[in-house]
Amino acid sequence: DSIAPGLGDDVPYSEGLQIGYRNTNFQAAYPFGFGLTYTTFSYSKAILENCTKPCIAKIRTTVTNTGNGTAPAVLQLYLSMPMVAGQP
C-alpha cells in the first residue's frame, strides 16, 4: 500500500480514499482493536443518547478493567461514509 514516486514536482494521486486501511487490498500487521496491554477489559453495550447542538451524536459505554494489571483503555470509534457517498 504505497503511492509510487512521481516525476519532478508531479505526483499522480488517483486512489481517492482507497488508501491505508480503507483499501480492500491492505494487509495490516494487526487488526483494528488489537491492543497490546498487560490486562483485559470488558465493555458494556454502547448506547446512543440524545444530545443538543452542536453535538451530532453521543455514545455511552462503560469500560471495566477485568484483569490483574493496572492500565488505561482508549476507546476508538470507526465510522464510514454512507454507500450513497460512493466512497469506501
N, CA, C and O atoms as a GROMACS GRO file, in nm:
protein
  352
    1ASP      N    1   0.085  -0.117   0.000
    1ASP     CA    2   0.000   0.000   0.000
    1ASP      C    3   0.089   0.123   0.000
    1ASP      O    4   0.126   0.175   0.105
    2SER      N    5   0.122   0.167  -0.118
    2SER     CA    6   0.209   0.283  -0.128
    2SER      C    7   0.175   0.363  -0.254
    2SER      O    8   0.112   0.312  -0.346
    3ILE      N    9   0.218   0.486  -0.254
    3ILE     CA   10   0.200   0.573  -0.370
    3ILE      C   11   0.334   0.579  -0.441
    3ILE      O   12   0.436   0.616  -0.382
    4ALA      N   13   0.333   0.544  -0.567
    4ALA     CA   14   0.459   0.544  -0.643
    4ALA      C   15   0.515   0.685  -0.653
    4ALA      O   16   0.439   0.782  -0.658
    5PRO      N   17   0.650   0.699  -0.655
    5PRO     CA   18   0.708   0.832  -0.666
    5PRO      C   19   0.673   0.896  -0.799
    5PRO      O   20   0.659   0.826  -0.900
    6GLY      N   21   0.658   1.027  -0.799
    6GLY     CA   22   0.627   1.099  -0.922
    6GLY      C   23   0.754   1.145  -0.991
    6GLY      O   24   0.865   1.123  -0.943
    7LEU      N   25   0.735   1.209  -1.103
    7LEU     CA   26   0.847   1.264  -1.178
    7LEU      C   27   0.848   1.415  -1.156
    7LEU      O   28   0.748   1.482  -1.185
    8GLY      N   29   0.956   1.468  -1.107
    8GLY     CA   30   0.964   1.611  -1.082
    8GLY      C   31   0.869   1.652  -0.970
    8GLY      O   32   0.866   1.590  -0.864
    9ASP      N   33   0.793   1.758  -0.996
    9ASP     CA   34   0.700   1.809  -0.895
    9ASP      C   35   0.562   1.745  -0.903
    9ASP      O   36   0.476   1.775  -0.820
   10ASP      N   37   0.539   1.658  -1.001
   10ASP     CA   38   0.407   1.598  -1.019
   10ASP      C   39   0.401   1.458  -0.960
   10ASP      O   40   0.483   1.372  -0.993
   11VAL      N   41   0.304   1.437  -0.874
   11VAL     CA   42   0.280   1.305  -0.816
   11VAL      C   43   0.133   1.273  -0.839
   11VAL      O   44   0.047   1.330  -0.773
   12PRO      N   45   0.103   1.181  -0.932
   12PRO     CA   46  -0.037   1.147  -0.955
   12PRO      C   47  -0.097   1.078  -0.831
   12PRO      O   48  -0.038   0.986  -0.775
   13TYR      N   49  -0.213   1.124  -0.792
   13TYR     CA   50  -0.282   1.068  -0.675
   13TYR      C   51  -0.424   1.038  -0.717
   13TYR      O   52  -0.512   1.124  -0.707
   14SER      N   53  -0.447   0.917  -0.762
   14SER     CA   54  -0.579   0.880  -0.814
   14SER      C   55  -0.650   0.780  -0.724
   14SER      O   56  -0.757   0.731  -0.760
   15GLU      N   57  -0.593   0.749  -0.608
   15GLU     CA   58  -0.650   0.647  -0.520
   15GLU      C   59  -0.777   0.695  -0.449
   15GLU      O   60  -0.855   0.613  -0.402
   16GLY      N   61  -0.797   0.828  -0.440
   16GLY     CA   62  -0.911   0.878  -0.364
   16GLY      C   63  -0.897   0.837  -0.219
   16GLY      O   64  -0.792   0.859  -0.158
   17LEU      N   65  -1.001   0.777  -0.164
   17LEU     CA   66  -0.994   0.730  -0.025
   17LEU      C   67  -0.951   0.584  -0.015
   17LEU      O   68  -0.954   0.527   0.094
   18GLN      N   69  -0.910   0.523  -0.126
   18GLN     CA   70  -0.865   0.384  -0.125
   18GLN      C   71  -0.719   0.375  -0.083
   18GLN      O   72  -0.637   0.318  -0.154
   19ILE      N   73  -0.687   0.431   0.033
   19ILE     CA   74  -0.551   0.426   0.085
   19ILE      C   75  -0.554   0.364   0.224
   19ILE      O   76  -0.658   0.365   0.290
   20GLY      N   77  -0.442   0.311   0.268
   20GLY     CA   78  -0.432   0.256   0.403
   20GLY      C   79  -0.538   0.150   0.429
   20GLY      O   80  -0.565   0.067   0.342
   21TYR      N   81  -0.597   0.153   0.548
   21TYR     CA   82  -0.693   0.052   0.588
   21TYR      C   83  -0.822   0.057   0.508
   21TYR      O   84  -0.900  -0.038   0.512
   22ARG      N   85  -0.848   0.164   0.434
   22ARG     CA   86  -0.969   0.173   0.352
   22ARG      C   87  -0.954   0.099   0.220
   22ARG      O   88  -1.053   0.076   0.150
   23ASN      N   89  -0.833   0.062   0.185
   23ASN     CA   90  -0.808  -0.013   0.064
   23ASN      C   91  -0.839  -0.160   0.091
   23ASN      O   92  -0.785  -0.218   0.186
   24THR      N   93  -0.924  -0.220   0.010
   24THR     CA   94  -0.964  -0.359   0.033
   24THR      C   95  -0.847  -0.456   0.016
   24THR      O   96  -0.857  -0.571   0.060
   25ASN      N   97  -0.738  -0.413  -0.044
   25ASN     CA   98  -0.620  -0.499  -0.060
   25ASN      C   99  -0.516  -0.478   0.050
   25ASN      O  100  -0.412  -0.543   0.050
   26PHE      N  101  -0.544  -0.388   0.144
   26PHE     CA  102  -0.450  -0.356   0.251
   26PHE      C  103  -0.433  -0.473   0.347
   26PHE      O  104  -0.532  -0.533   0.389
   27GLN      N  105  -0.310  -0.506   0.381
   27GLN     CA  106  -0.278  -0.612   0.476
   27GLN      C  107  -0.217  -0.548   0.602
   27GLN      O  108  -0.100  -0.511   0.602
   28ALA      N  109  -0.296  -0.537   0.707
   28ALA     CA  110  -0.248  -0.477   0.831
   28ALA      C  111  -0.166  -0.578   0.912
   28ALA      O  112  -0.192  -0.698   0.908
   29ALA      N  113  -0.068  -0.528   0.986
   29ALA     CA  114   0.011  -0.614   1.073
   29ALA      C  115  -0.075  -0.666   1.188
   29ALA      O  116  -0.059  -0.780   1.232
   30TYR      N  117  -0.165  -0.583   1.238
   30TYR     CA  118  -0.258  -0.620   1.344
   30TYR      C  119  -0.396  -0.569   1.307
   30TYR      O  120  -0.408  -0.462   1.248
   31PRO      N  121  -0.500  -0.644   1.339
   31PRO     CA  122  -0.636  -0.595   1.308
   31PRO      C  123  -0.675  -0.480   1.400
   31PRO      O  124  -0.617  -0.462   1.507
   32PHE      N  125  -0.774  -0.402   1.356
   32PHE     CA  126  -0.825  -0.295   1.442
   32PHE      C  127  -0.871  -0.353   1.574
   32PHE      O  128  -0.926  -0.463   1.579
   33GLY      N  129  -0.849  -0.279   1.680
   33GLY     CA  130  -0.892  -0.325   1.811
   33GLY      C  131  -0.792  -0.418   1.876
   33GLY      O  132  -0.816  -0.466   1.987
   34PHE      N  133  -0.680  -0.446   1.811
   34PHE     CA  134  -0.580  -0.535   1.868
   34PHE      C  135  -0.489  -0.451   1.956
   34PHE      O  136  -0.385  -0.401   1.911
   35GLY      N  137  -0.528  -0.435   2.081
   35GLY     CA  138  -0.450  -0.354   2.173
   35GLY      C  139  -0.344  -0.439   2.243
   35GLY      O  140  -0.373  -0.550   2.287
   36LEU      N  141  -0.226  -0.388   2.253
   36LEU     CA  142  -0.119  -0.456   2.326
   36LEU      C  143  -0.120  -0.403   2.468
   36LEU      O  144  -0.084  -0.288   2.492
   37THR      N  145  -0.161  -0.486   2.563
   37THR     CA  146  -0.173  -0.443   2.702
   37THR      C  147  -0.140  -0.559   2.794
   37THR      O  148  -0.126  -0.673   2.750
   38TYR      N  149  -0.127  -0.530   2.922
   38TYR     CA  150  -0.095  -0.633   3.021
   38TYR      C  151  -0.216  -0.671   3.104
   38TYR      O  152  -0.202  -0.733   3.210
   39THR      N  153  -0.333  -0.634   3.059
   39THR     CA  154  -0.456  -0.667   3.132
   39THR      C  155  -0.568  -0.686   3.031
   39THR      O  156  -0.546  -0.681   2.910
   40THR      N  157  -0.688  -0.708   3.079
   40THR     CA  158  -0.804  -0.725   2.992
   40THR      C  159  -0.913  -0.628   3.034
   40THR      O  160  -0.918  -0.582   3.148
   41PHE      N  161  -1.001  -0.598   2.940
   41PHE     CA  162  -1.110  -0.505   2.965
   41PHE      C  163  -1.240  -0.564   2.915
   41PHE      O  164  -1.241  -0.645   2.823
   42SER      N  165  -1.350  -0.523   2.976
   42SER     CA  166  -1.482  -0.554   2.923
   42SER      C  167  -1.552  -0.422   2.895
   42SER      O  168  -1.526  -0.321   2.960
   43TYR      N  169  -1.640  -0.425   2.796
   43TYR     CA  170  -1.711  -0.305   2.753
   43TYR      C  171  -1.860  -0.334   2.755
   43TYR      O  172  -1.904  -0.437   2.703
   44SER      N  173  -1.938  -0.244   2.814
   44SER     CA  174  -2.082  -0.261   2.811
   44SER      C  175  -2.134  -0.228   2.672
   44SER      O  176  -2.063  -0.170   2.590
   45LYS      N  177  -2.258  -0.264   2.647
   45LYS     CA  178  -2.321  -0.233   2.519
   45LYS      C  179  -2.323  -0.082   2.500
   45LYS      O  180  -2.359  -0.007   2.591
   46ALA      N  181  -2.284  -0.037   2.381
   46ALA     CA  182  -2.284   0.106   2.351
   46ALA      C  183  -2.428   0.155   2.336
   46ALA      O  184  -2.511   0.089   2.272
   47ILE      N  185  -2.457   0.270   2.395
   47ILE     CA  186  -2.591   0.328   2.391
   47ILE      C  187  -2.583   0.463   2.321
   47ILE      O  188  -2.503   0.548   2.358
   48LEU      N  189  -2.668   0.482   2.220
   48LEU     CA  190  -2.677   0.609   2.152
   48LEU      C  191  -2.772   0.697   2.231
   48LEU      O  192  -2.889   0.662   2.251
   49GLU      N  193  -2.722   0.813   2.276
   49GLU     CA  194  -2.801   0.904   2.359
   49GLU      C  195  -2.834   1.031   2.284
   49GLU      O  196  -2.766   1.066   2.187
   50ASN      N  197  -2.937   1.100   2.329
   50ASN     CA  198  -2.973   1.229   2.271
   50ASN      C  199  -2.870   1.333   2.311
   50ASN      O  200  -2.810   1.325   2.418
   51CYS      N  201  -2.850   1.429   2.223
   51CYS     CA  202  -2.760   1.540   2.255
   51CYS      C  203  -2.813   1.666   2.188
   51CYS      O  204  -2.896   1.658   2.098
   52THR      N  205  -2.766   1.780   2.233
   52THR     CA  206  -2.811   1.907   2.177
   52THR      C  207  -2.702   1.966   2.090
   52THR      O  208  -2.583   1.938   2.110
   53LYS      N  209  -2.742   2.050   1.994
   53LYS     CA  210  -2.645   2.111   1.903
   53LYS      C  211  -2.540   2.188   1.981
   53LYS      O  212  -2.574   2.250   2.082
   54PRO      N  213  -2.415   2.188   1.938
   54PRO     CA  214  -2.364   2.141   1.811
   54PRO      C  215  -2.330   1.992   1.810
   54PRO      O  216  -2.267   1.944   1.715
   55CYS      N  217  -2.368   1.919   1.911
   55CYS     CA  218  -2.342   1.775   1.919
   55CYS      C  219  -2.417   1.703   1.807
   55CYS      O  220  -2.532   1.736   1.778
   56ILE      N  221  -2.353   1.605   1.744
   56ILE     CA  222  -2.417   1.527   1.638
   56ILE      C  223  -2.460   1.391   1.693
   56ILE      O  224  -2.569   1.343   1.663
   57ALA      N  225  -2.375   1.331   1.773
   57ALA     CA  226  -2.407   1.201   1.831
   57ALA      C  227  -2.337   1.188   1.966
   57ALA      O  228  -2.228   1.241   1.986
   58LYS      N  229  -2.401   1.118   2.056
   58LYS     CA  230  -2.344   1.093   2.189
   58LYS      C  231  -2.359   0.945   2.216
   58LYS      O  232  -2.470   0.892   2.217
   59ILE      N  233  -2.248   0.879   2.239
   59ILE     CA  234  -2.248   0.735   2.262
   59ILE      C  235  -2.187   0.708   2.399
   59ILE      O  236  -2.081   0.762   2.432
   60ARG      N  237  -2.255   0.626   2.479
   60ARG     CA  238  -2.207   0.597   2.614
   60ARG      C  239  -2.183   0.447   2.630
   60ARG      O  240  -2.261   0.365   2.582
   61THR      N  241  -2.074   0.413   2.696
   61THR     CA  242  -2.042   0.275   2.730
   61THR      C  243  -1.961   0.275   2.859
   61THR      O  244  -1.904   0.378   2.897
   62THR      N  245  -1.956   0.164   2.926
   62THR     CA  246  -1.877   0.152   3.048
   62THR      C  247  -1.760   0.057   3.022
   62THR      O  248  -1.778  -0.053   2.970
   63VAL      N  249  -1.641   0.100   3.059
   63VAL     CA  250  -1.521   0.019   3.043
   63VAL      C  251  -1.479  -0.030   3.181
   63VAL      O  252  -1.467   0.049   3.274
   64THR      N  253  -1.458  -0.161   3.194
   64THR     CA  254  -1.417  -0.220   3.322
   64THR      C  255  -1.288  -0.297   3.304
   64THR      O  256  -1.276  -0.380   3.213
   65ASN      N  257  -1.190  -0.270   3.389
   65ASN     CA  258  -1.066  -0.345   3.388
   65ASN      C  259  -1.094  -0.478   3.457
   65ASN      O  260  -1.116  -0.482   3.578
   66THR      N  261  -1.094  -0.587   3.381
   66THR     CA  262  -1.125  -0.719   3.436
   66THR      C  263  -0.999  -0.802   3.462
   66THR      O  264  -1.008  -0.918   3.503
   67GLY      N  265  -0.883  -0.743   3.438
   67GLY     CA  266  -0.759  -0.817   3.457
   67GLY      C  267  -0.692  -0.785   3.589
   67GLY      O  268  -0.748  -0.715   3.674
   68ASN      N  269  -0.573  -0.836   3.606
   68ASN     CA  270  -0.497  -0.818   3.730
   68ASN      C  271  -0.407  -0.694   3.727
   68ASN      O  272  -0.364  -0.646   3.832
   69GLY      N  273  -0.379  -0.642   3.608
   69GLY     CA  274  -0.288  -0.528   3.597
   69GLY      C  275  -0.363  -0.396   3.588
   69GLY      O  276  -0.480  -0.391   3.550
   70THR      N  277  -0.294  -0.288   3.625
   70THR     CA  278  -0.350  -0.154   3.612
   70THR      C  279  -0.308  -0.099   3.477
   70THR      O  280  -0.190  -0.098   3.443
   71ALA      N  281  -0.405  -0.052   3.401
   71ALA     CA  282  -0.374   0.002   3.268
   71ALA      C  283  -0.490   0.087   3.221
   71ALA      O  284  -0.604   0.065   3.262
   72PRO      N  285  -0.462   0.185   3.135
   72PRO     CA  286  -0.570   0.265   3.077
   72PRO      C  287  -0.626   0.196   2.953
   72PRO      O  288  -0.561   0.110   2.894
   73ALA      N  289  -0.746   0.233   2.916
   73ALA     CA  290  -0.806   0.187   2.791
   73ALA      C  291  -0.846   0.309   2.710
   73ALA      O  292  -0.903   0.404   2.764
   74VAL      N  293  -0.816   0.307   2.582
   74VAL     CA  294  -0.854   0.417   2.493
   74VAL      C  295  -0.956   0.361   2.395
   74VAL      O  296  -0.924   0.276   2.311
   75LEU      N  297  -1.078   0.409   2.405
   75LEU     CA  298  -1.183   0.365   2.313
   75LEU      C  299  -1.168   0.436   2.180
   75LEU      O  300  -1.134   0.554   2.175
   76GLN      N  301  -1.195   0.362   2.073
   76GLN     CA  302  -1.191   0.421   1.940
   76GLN      C  303  -1.320   0.386   1.868
   76GLN      O  304  -1.369   0.273   1.879
   77LEU      N  305  -1.373   0.480   1.795
   77LEU     CA  306  -1.496   0.461   1.720
   77LEU      C  307  -1.464   0.480   1.574
   77LEU      O  308  -1.409   0.583   1.535
   78TYR      N  309  -1.497   0.382   1.491
   78TYR     CA  310  -1.471   0.388   1.349
   78TYR      C  311  -1.602   0.406   1.274
   78TYR      O  312  -1.695   0.327   1.291
   79LEU      N  313  -1.609   0.509   1.193
   79LEU     CA  314  -1.728   0.540   1.115
   79LEU      C  315  -1.696   0.527   0.968
   79LEU      O  316  -1.579   0.534   0.928
   80SER      N  317  -1.798   0.508   0.888
   80SER     CA  318  -1.777   0.501   0.744
   80SER      C  319  -1.878   0.590   0.675
   80SER      O  320  -1.982   0.625   0.731
   81MET      N  321  -1.846   0.624   0.553
   81MET     CA  322  -1.936   0.705   0.472
   81MET      C  323  -2.055   0.620   0.430
   81MET      O  324  -2.040   0.499   0.413
   82PRO      N  325  -2.173   0.680   0.412
   82PRO     CA  326  -2.287   0.603   0.362
   82PRO      C  327  -2.259   0.557   0.218
   82PRO      O  328  -2.184   0.623   0.145
   83MET      N  329  -2.318   0.446   0.177
   83MET     CA  330  -2.294   0.390   0.044
   83MET      C  331  -2.325   0.491  -0.066
   83MET      O  332  -2.258   0.492  -0.169
   84VAL      N  333  -2.426   0.576  -0.047
   84VAL     CA  334  -2.463   0.673  -0.150
   84VAL      C  335  -2.352   0.776  -0.175
   84VAL      O  336  -2.354   0.844  -0.278
   85ALA      N  337  -2.256   0.788  -0.082
   85ALA     CA  338  -2.146   0.882  -0.100
   85ALA      C  339  -2.046   0.832  -0.204
   85ALA      O  340  -1.968   0.911  -0.257
   86GLY      N  341  -2.048   0.702  -0.235
   86GLY     CA  342  -1.958   0.648  -0.334
   86GLY      C  343  -1.814   0.642  -0.288
   86GLY      O  344  -1.722   0.637  -0.370
   87GLN      N  345  -1.793   0.643  -0.158
   87GLN     CA  346  -1.658   0.637  -0.102
   87GLN      C  347  -1.647   0.514  -0.013
   87GLN      O  348  -1.748   0.466   0.039
   88PRO      N  349  -1.526   0.462   0.005
   88PRO     CA  350  -1.511   0.344   0.092
   88PRO      C  351  -1.535   0.377   0.238
   88PRO      O  352  -1.526   0.288   0.323
   0.00000   0.00000   0.00000
